[in-house]
Amino acid sequence: MTTPSVRDLQTVESNVRSVVDGALQEGGGLLRLAPCWVPRSFLQPGRRLKLDPRDVYAYGLNRGGIDERWFASTTPAANEGRVHDEGLSYIIHGRQRCTLRHAVAEAGAALIGSTLWNQYHRWPVYSKFFDNMGPIPHHMHQSAAQAALVKQEGKPESYYFPPQHNPVGNNFPYTFFGFNPGTTRQQVRACLENWNKGDNGILDLSAAYRLKPGTGWLVGPSILHAPGSFCTYEPQWGSDVFGMYQSLVEGREVPWSLLVKDMPPEKHHDLDFIVDQLDWEANVDPYFKQNHYLEPIPVADTATAGYVDKWIVYGKVHGTQFFSAKELTLQPGAKATIRDNGAYGAIVVQGGGRANKLNLDCPKMIGFHQLTEDEFFATESAARAGVVFENTSAEPLVILRYFGPEVNPEAPVIAFQGGVKL
């Protein structure tokens, strides 16, 4: 049997409603999505994305290895030399495909709901698997106000470490966050002054936390972080802005251009401006772990029914719930109708079965052009009506799904803030 391939599909770039309507009918309100692969030229892939090893450099060695897979994304990847659709998810129907971005632009509220459509006129979030052999540079993502200076959007983000994708921790399963309490702006400025002298020493001002499978973190904009070498599920805002404040990682140079790429050109050598991009209070928070660390929390006591749904990403950033995420586990033979408040992107990380009319199967290896049955997008109406999940495999069926802003007001809050339990 020939493996279905993206190369066999016709790409529809306008008037995509017929593709969308056909896909919705075929999936019972769910849209089948193709894998979306993204390379990073400055990182070394961790090889836990299930991508065929022969395809890790499918974009070319000059583009770097593929270390990310993006889910239900309408956000372009901000990579130098990117292909035109890099970072954009495709809806599959028969032998046709169209981007989820085009689909949302045409179908709007019919896919994401009137509340999100009226406020954002797009699907404003996305998630990804982020997978590297070692740590990445200490960096931050700009706030909305900072990103607006270069006509971009800011980016809060979150992390969850799925056990199924972390059989090994690779080279450095620890993440640095922020600065040690008492760190001064002058110390950070000195690190920038020392950029071309080798390791600028910015990690000397920070503390690393050991990563634990099945847990996560919530990180607001303008907070420095140097993610460790776990394969990470990352619900986040629909933006790809960042600034890297570390000059050398595992002996590899980090160019100054990656520090200032999303700052106004006239500020590219203004060290005080660059330091002031950081949210100082948040970076030196003595209760950083208590304010950002996430343990999974069951939605309800349903284990006796053969399934458990858990909150894996929750909490607010500056008073706003930008995104949230759940992990659904069904035991072999279990069947459950799961109702949610809004649209979501979903990825299967273990097992097989069905969701409404779609087959679900977690592949062991994926070719770069291969179509899979492990990813879909649920419309708001389908989510509210309830998606029927069934595990037809001999192992647990595990599905991660992420939601847009303010969709789940009933989600837990982080139970410790500023040293005072809520």
C-alpha positions as CSV (number, residue, x, y, z in Angstrom):
1,M,0.0,0.0,0.0
2,T,1.4,3.4,-1.0
3,T,1.8,5.9,1.8
4,P,-0.4,9.0,1.2
5,S,1.9,11.9,0.2
6,V,1.5,15.7,0.2
7,R,3.0,15.6,-3.3
8,D,-0.2,13.9,-4.6
9,L,-2.4,16.8,-3.5
10,Q,-3.7,19.9,-5.3
11,T,-3.1,23.1,-3.4
12,V,-6.2,25.4,-3.4
13,E,-5.2,29.0,-2.6
14,S,-8.5,30.9,-3.0
15,N,-12.2,30.1,-2.7
16,V,-11.3,27.3,-0.2
17,R,-14.8,27.0,1.3
18,S,-15.6,23.8,-0.8
19,V,-12.5,22.1,0.6
20,V,-13.3,23.2,4.1
21,D,-17.0,22.1,3.9
22,G,-16.0,18.7,2.4
23,A,-13.4,18.1,5.1
24,L,-15.9,19.1,7.9
25,Q,-18.5,16.7,6.5
26,E,-15.9,13.9,6.2
27,G,-14.6,14.5,9.8
28,G,-17.9,15.2,11.5
29,G,-17.0,18.8,12.4
30,L,-13.2,18.0,12.6
31,L,-10.6,19.0,10.0
32,R,-7.8,16.6,9.2
33,L,-4.4,18.4,9.2
34,A,-1.1,17.5,7.6
35,P,2.2,17.6,9.5
36,C,3.8,21.0,9.5
37,W,7.6,20.9,9.8
38,V,9.8,23.8,10.7
39,P,13.7,24.0,10.8
40,R,15.9,26.3,12.8
41,S,19.4,27.0,11.4
42,F,20.9,27.8,14.8
43,L,19.9,24.6,16.7
44,Q,20.6,20.9,16.6
45,P,17.5,18.6,16.3
46,G,16.7,16.2,19.2
47,R,15.3,13.6,16.8
48,R,12.2,12.8,18.9
49,L,9.6,14.2,16.5
50,K,9.2,10.8,14.8
51,L,10.4,12.4,11.6
52,D,12.3,10.0,9.3
53,P,16.0,10.5,10.0
54,R,16.6,10.8,6.2
55,D,14.4,13.9,6.2
56,V,15.8,15.9,9.1
57,Y,17.5,18.2,6.6
58,A,14.7,18.1,4.1
59,Y,14.8,21.9,3.7
60,G,18.6,21.7,2.9
61,L,21.6,21.8,5.2
62,N,21.8,25.6,4.9
63,R,18.4,25.9,6.4
64,G,19.2,23.8,9.4
65,G,17.6,20.6,10.8
66,I,13.9,20.2,11.4
67,D,13.4,20.5,15.2
68,E,9.8,21.7,15.4
69,R,6.4,20.5,14.3
70,W,3.7,23.1,14.4
71,F,0.0,22.3,15.2
72,A,-3.1,24.0,13.8
73,S,-0.9,27.0,12.9
74,T,-2.0,30.0,10.9
75,T,1.3,31.8,11.9
76,P,4.2,31.9,9.5
77,A,7.6,30.9,10.8
78,A,10.0,33.9,11.0
79,N,13.0,32.1,9.5
80,E,15.5,33.7,7.2
81,G,15.2,32.1,3.7
82,R,11.8,30.5,4.6
83,V,9.6,28.9,2.0
84,H,6.4,30.7,1.4
85,D,4.1,28.5,3.5
86,E,6.6,27.6,6.3
87,G,4.8,27.3,9.6
88,L,1.3,27.1,8.1
89,S,-0.9,24.0,8.7
90,Y,-2.8,22.5,5.8
91,I,-6.3,21.0,5.8
92,I,-6.6,17.8,3.9
93,H,-9.7,16.7,2.0
94,G,-9.5,13.9,-0.6
95,R,-6.7,14.9,-3.0
96,Q,-6.9,18.6,-2.2
97,R,-5.4,20.8,0.5
98,C,-5.7,24.4,1.7
99,T,-4.0,26.2,4.6
100,L,-5.9,26.6,7.8
101,R,-5.0,30.3,7.6
102,H,-7.0,30.6,4.3
103,A,-9.8,28.6,5.7
104,V,-10.2,30.8,8.8
105,A,-10.0,33.9,6.7
106,E,-12.9,32.7,4.5
107,A,-15.0,30.7,7.0
108,G,-14.2,32.8,10.1
109,A,-16.7,32.3,12.9
110,A,-17.9,28.9,11.4
111,L,-14.5,27.5,12.4
112,I,-13.2,29.4,15.5
113,G,-16.5,30.8,16.8
114,S,-17.9,34.4,16.7
115,T,-16.2,35.6,19.9
116,L,-12.6,34.9,18.7
117,W,-13.4,35.9,15.1
118,N,-14.9,39.2,16.1
119,Q,-12.0,40.1,18.3
120,Y,-9.0,38.8,16.3
121,H,-10.2,38.0,12.8
122,R,-7.8,35.0,12.9
123,W,-6.9,31.9,14.9
124,P,-4.6,33.9,17.2
125,V,-2.7,31.0,18.8
126,Y,-0.7,27.9,17.8
127,S,1.2,25.1,19.4
128,K,4.3,23.1,18.5
129,F,6.6,20.3,19.4
130,F,10.0,21.9,20.1
131,D,12.8,19.3,20.1
132,N,16.5,19.9,20.4
133,M,19.6,17.8,21.4
134,G,20.8,20.5,23.8
135,P,19.8,23.8,25.3
136,I,19.0,26.9,23.3
137,P,20.1,30.5,24.0
138,H,18.8,32.5,26.9
139,H,16.1,34.5,25.2
140,M,12.8,36.3,25.6
141,H,9.7,37.0,23.5
142,Q,8.6,40.7,23.2
143,S,5.5,42.0,24.8
144,A,2.6,43.3,22.7
145,A,3.8,46.9,23.0
146,Q,7.4,46.0,22.2
147,A,6.5,43.9,19.2
148,A,4.2,46.6,17.9
149,L,7.3,48.8,17.4
150,V,8.2,46.5,14.5
151,K,4.7,45.8,13.5
152,Q,4.6,42.3,15.1
153,E,2.7,40.8,18.0
154,G,4.1,39.8,21.3
155,K,4.2,36.3,22.6
156,P,3.5,34.6,25.9
157,E,4.0,30.9,25.8
158,S,3.8,27.7,27.8
159,Y,5.5,24.3,28.0
160,Y,4.3,20.7,28.6
161,F,6.7,17.8,28.5
162,P,4.8,14.8,27.1
163,P,6.3,11.5,28.5
164,Q,5.7,9.8,25.2
165,H,8.1,12.1,23.4
166,N,10.8,12.1,26.2
167,P,12.2,8.6,26.5
168,V,15.6,10.3,26.8
169,G,16.4,13.8,28.1
170,N,19.2,14.4,25.6
171,N,22.2,16.6,26.5
172,F,20.8,19.2,29.0
173,P,17.3,18.5,30.5
174,Y,17.3,21.7,32.5
175,T,15.9,25.1,31.7
176,F,17.3,28.5,32.9
177,F,14.6,31.1,33.8
178,G,15.1,34.8,34.4
179,F,17.8,36.1,36.8
180,N,18.8,35.4,40.3
181,P,17.2,37.8,42.8
182,G,19.5,40.8,43.3
183,T,20.8,40.8,39.7
184,T,21.3,44.3,38.4
185,R,20.7,45.9,35.0
186,Q,24.3,46.9,34.9
187,Q,25.4,43.2,35.2
188,V,23.2,42.4,32.2
189,R,24.4,45.4,30.2
190,A,28.0,44.1,30.8
191,C,27.0,40.8,29.3
192,L,25.9,42.6,26.2
193,E,29.1,44.6,26.1
194,N,31.1,41.3,26.2
195,W,29.1,39.7,23.3
196,N,32.1,39.3,21.0
197,K,34.5,38.1,23.6
198,G,33.0,34.5,23.6
199,D,30.6,33.3,26.2
200,N,29.0,36.6,27.5
201,G,28.3,34.9,30.9
202,I,24.6,35.7,31.1
203,L,23.8,32.3,32.5
204,D,25.9,33.1,35.5
205,L,23.1,35.5,36.5
206,S,20.4,32.8,36.1
207,A,19.3,29.5,37.7
208,A,18.3,26.3,36.0
209,Y,15.4,24.0,36.9
210,R,15.4,20.3,36.3
211,L,12.7,19.3,33.8
212,K,10.2,16.6,34.7
213,P,8.1,14.7,32.2
214,G,4.4,15.3,32.6
215,T,4.7,18.8,34.0
216,G,5.1,22.2,32.4
217,W,5.6,26.0,32.8
218,L,3.8,29.2,31.9
219,V,6.0,32.0,30.7
220,G,5.0,35.6,30.0
221,P,6.6,38.0,27.5
222,S,9.9,39.7,28.3
223,I,11.0,36.9,30.6
224,L,14.4,35.3,29.7
225,H,14.5,31.5,29.4
226,A,16.9,29.0,27.9
227,P,14.8,25.9,27.3
228,G,16.5,22.6,28.0
229,S,16.7,19.4,25.9
230,F,13.2,17.9,26.4
231,C,10.8,17.6,23.6
232,T,8.2,20.2,24.5
233,Y,4.6,20.8,23.6
234,E,4.2,24.6,23.5
235,P,0.9,26.3,23.3
236,Q,1.6,30.0,22.6
237,W,0.4,33.2,21.0
238,G,0.5,33.4,17.2
239,S,3.8,35.2,16.8
240,D,7.4,34.2,16.2
241,V,9.2,37.2,17.7
242,F,12.2,36.7,20.0
243,G,15.5,38.2,21.2
244,M,18.5,36.0,22.2
245,Y,20.6,37.5,25.0
246,Q,23.3,34.7,25.1
247,S,26.2,34.9,22.8
248,L,27.5,31.3,22.8
249,V,25.7,28.0,23.3
250,E,27.5,24.7,23.4
251,G,30.4,26.3,21.5
252,R,28.1,27.7,18.8
253,E,28.0,31.4,18.1
254,V,24.7,33.2,18.5
255,P,24.8,36.2,16.0
256,W,23.9,39.6,17.3
257,S,21.2,39.7,14.7
258,L,19.2,37.1,16.6
259,L,19.2,39.4,19.7
260,V,17.8,42.4,17.8
261,K,15.8,41.0,15.0
262,D,12.5,42.1,16.5
263,M,13.7,45.5,17.8
264,P,13.5,48.8,15.9
265,P,16.6,49.2,13.6
266,E,17.7,52.4,15.3
267,K,17.9,50.5,18.6
268,H,20.0,47.6,17.5
269,H,23.1,48.9,19.4
270,D,21.3,50.8,22.2
271,L,22.3,48.6,25.1
272,D,20.1,50.4,27.6
273,F,17.1,49.9,25.3
274,I,17.9,46.2,24.9
275,V,18.2,45.7,28.7
276,D,15.0,47.6,29.2
277,Q,13.1,45.1,26.9
278,L,13.2,42.7,29.9
279,D,10.4,42.7,32.4
280,W,12.7,43.2,35.4
281,E,10.3,42.4,38.2
282,A,9.3,39.1,36.6
283,N,12.9,38.1,35.7
284,V,14.2,38.5,39.3
285,D,11.1,37.1,41.0
286,P,12.2,35.1,44.1
287,Y,9.1,33.0,43.7
288,F,9.6,32.2,40.1
289,K,8.9,28.5,40.2
290,Q,5.8,28.9,42.4
291,N,4.4,31.5,39.9
292,H,5.1,29.6,36.7
293,Y,5.4,25.9,37.3
294,L,2.5,23.6,36.2
295,E,1.5,20.2,37.5
296,P,-1.4,18.4,35.6
297,I,-4.8,18.7,37.3
298,P,-7.7,16.4,36.4
299,V,-10.8,18.1,35.0
300,A,-13.1,15.6,36.8
301,D,-13.0,12.2,38.5
302,T,-13.7,10.0,35.5
303,A,-11.1,7.3,35.8
304,T,-13.8,4.6,36.6
305,A,-15.3,5.4,33.2
306,G,-12.1,4.5,31.5
307,Y,-10.8,8.0,30.7
308,V,-9.1,11.0,32.3
309,D,-9.0,14.6,31.0
310,K,-6.3,16.8,32.6
311,W,-5.4,20.5,32.5
312,I,-1.8,20.6,31.4
313,V,-1.6,24.4,30.6
314,Y,-3.6,26.9,32.7
315,G,-3.2,30.2,34.4
316,K,-3.1,33.8,33.3
317,V,-0.4,36.3,32.1
318,H,-1.0,39.8,33.3
319,G,-4.6,38.9,34.0
320,T,-5.3,37.3,30.6
321,Q,-5.8,33.6,29.7
322,F,-4.0,33.7,26.4
323,F,-4.3,29.9,25.9
324,S,-4.9,26.7,27.8
325,A,-4.4,23.0,27.1
326,K,-5.7,19.6,28.1
327,E,-4.4,16.0,27.9
328,L,-7.1,13.3,27.3
329,T,-6.2,9.7,28.0
330,L,-8.6,6.8,27.2
331,Q,-7.9,3.3,28.2
332,P,-8.3,0.5,25.6
333,G,-11.9,0.0,24.7
334,A,-13.0,3.2,26.3
335,K,-15.4,5.7,24.6
336,A,-16.2,9.2,25.8
337,T,-18.0,12.3,24.6
338,I,-15.8,15.3,25.5
339,R,-17.4,18.7,25.4
340,D,-15.3,21.9,25.3
341,N,-16.0,25.6,25.2
342,G,-14.2,26.4,22.0
343,A,-12.2,25.4,19.0
344,Y,-9.0,23.5,19.5
345,G,-6.0,21.9,17.7
346,A,-5.3,18.3,18.7
347,I,-2.4,15.9,18.3
348,V,-2.3,12.2,19.2
349,V,0.8,11.2,21.1
350,Q,0.0,7.5,21.8
351,G,-2.4,4.8,20.6
352,G,-5.2,4.8,18.0
353,G,-8.9,5.0,17.7
354,R,-11.5,7.5,16.4
355,A,-12.7,11.1,17.0
356,N,-16.1,11.6,15.5
357,K,-15.6,10.3,11.9
358,L,-11.8,10.6,11.8
359,N,-9.5,7.7,12.3
360,L,-6.7,8.4,14.8
361,D,-3.3,6.7,14.7
362,C,0.0,7.7,16.4
363,P,2.7,6.9,13.8
364,K,6.0,5.4,14.8
365,M,7.9,7.3,12.0
366,I,6.8,10.0,9.6
367,G,8.3,11.0,6.2
368,F,8.6,14.6,5.4
369,H,5.9,14.5,2.7
370,Q,3.8,11.8,4.5
371,L,0.2,12.4,5.5
372,T,-0.7,11.1,8.9
373,E,-3.8,10.5,11.0
374,D,-2.6,12.0,14.3
375,E,-3.6,15.7,14.0
376,F,-6.9,17.6,13.6
377,F,-8.7,20.9,14.3
378,A,-12.0,20.9,16.0
379,T,-14.4,23.7,15.2
380,E,-16.1,25.5,18.0
381,S,-19.5,24.0,17.2
382,A,-18.1,20.5,17.1
383,A,-16.3,21.1,20.4
384,R,-19.4,22.4,22.1
385,A,-21.6,19.6,20.8
386,G,-19.0,17.1,22.1
387,V,-16.4,15.1,20.2
388,V,-16.8,11.3,20.5
389,F,-13.4,9.7,21.2
390,E,-12.9,6.0,21.1
391,N,-9.8,3.9,21.8
392,T,-9.7,1.0,19.5
393,S,-6.0,0.2,20.2
394,A,-4.4,-2.1,22.8
395,E,-2.7,0.8,24.6
396,P,-3.9,4.1,26.0
397,L,-5.0,6.7,23.5
398,V,-3.5,10.0,24.5
399,I,-4.4,13.3,22.8
400,L,-3.1,16.8,23.5
401,R,-5.4,19.7,22.6
402,Y,-4.9,23.5,23.0
403,F,-7.4,26.3,23.0
404,G,-7.6,30.0,22.2
405,P,-7.7,33.0,24.6
406,E,-10.3,33.2,27.4
407,V,-12.0,30.0,26.2
408,N,-11.8,28.2,29.5
409,P,-12.6,30.5,32.4
410,E,-13.1,27.4,34.6
411,A,-9.5,26.4,34.2
412,P,-7.3,26.3,37.3
413,V,-5.2,29.3,38.3
414,I,-1.6,28.9,39.5
415,A,-2.1,28.6,43.2
416,F,0.9,30.7,44.3
417,Q,1.6,34.2,43.3
418,G,4.1,36.7,44.7
419,G,4.8,34.5,47.7
420,V,1.1,34.4,48.8
421,K,-1.1,31.4,48.2
422,L,-4.3,32.3,46.4
